[in-house]
């Protein structure tokens, strides 16, 4: 597991710290995880200090994403691409006066 990262900002209330922790969790999990590669979950903790509330987080490795499973729901296989009809070119004829 990774080290904990402490957010520099101190929040005045627990509610604001929770909101910040949720934003950090969503944003960092999207940034850390790649579509066909490693997947991470973000753990957050809220700590009460003398000044207020602080948030810290760390990433937890979940595994590797498999990418396309070949279920066919996206219809992007080679047979679907070849089945498409070719386009037609319409020539532009200027109006004669």
N, C-alpha and C positions, 0 to 999 in steps of 0.2 A: 504494500500500500504506500501511497505517497504521503509526504509530509503535510501537515496542516498549514494553510495559508491564512493569515490574519488580515482582515480588512482594516484599513487605517482609520476609517471613520467610526466615531462613537455615536450611537443613536440614543436619543433622549428617552424613548419608550420601547417597551418590548414589542408592541405592534409594528412599529417602524422597522425594528430589527428583523422581525419575522418576514415582513414584506421584502426587505432587501435580501434576506436569505433565499426566498423563493425566486427572486429575479436572478440571483447569482447561480442557483441550482439549474434553472432552465437555460440560461445563457451559456454557462460553462459546459454543460453536457452537450449542447449543440456544437460548440466550438471544438471540444476535445474529441468527439466521436466523428469518424469518417464514414461515408456511406458504405463502402465495401471493406472496411478495415476494422481497426480496434474500436470497441464500444466501451464507454465509461459512464458510470453513474457518479453523481456529485453528492457527497455527504456534507451537510451543514450543521453547525452548532451555534447556539446563542449563549453568550456568557455575560453575566452581570458583573460589572466592575464598579469601582467607586465613582467613576465619571458618568457611567450610563451602561448601555448595552453594546456588546461587540459581537461581530459575526466572524466565524472562521469556517473554512471549507477545505475539502480534499477530494481528489478524484479516486474512484475505486474501479479497477479493471473488471469488466464483465465478460469479455470474450471477443471473438472476431465475428463480424457480420459476414454472411454468406453471399450477399448480393442477390442476383436474380435466381429464383428457384425453378424457373422454366414452367410456371403454371399456365402460361398462355393467355393470361387475362389482359395483358397490355397490347397484344396483337402486333408485336414488332419483329416477329420472326422473318426469315428470308422469304418464306412462301407468301406471306401477306404483302411484302414489298413488291414482289414480282407480279402479284395479281392485280395491282393497280394499273389502270389504263394510262397510256401516255397522254400528255397534254397536247392540245392543238394550238398552233400559232395563228392568230388572226392578224392579217395584214391591214395596216391602216391606209385607207385610200382618201386623199384629200378631196374635198368637194370642188367641183369645177364651177366657175362662175359664168 
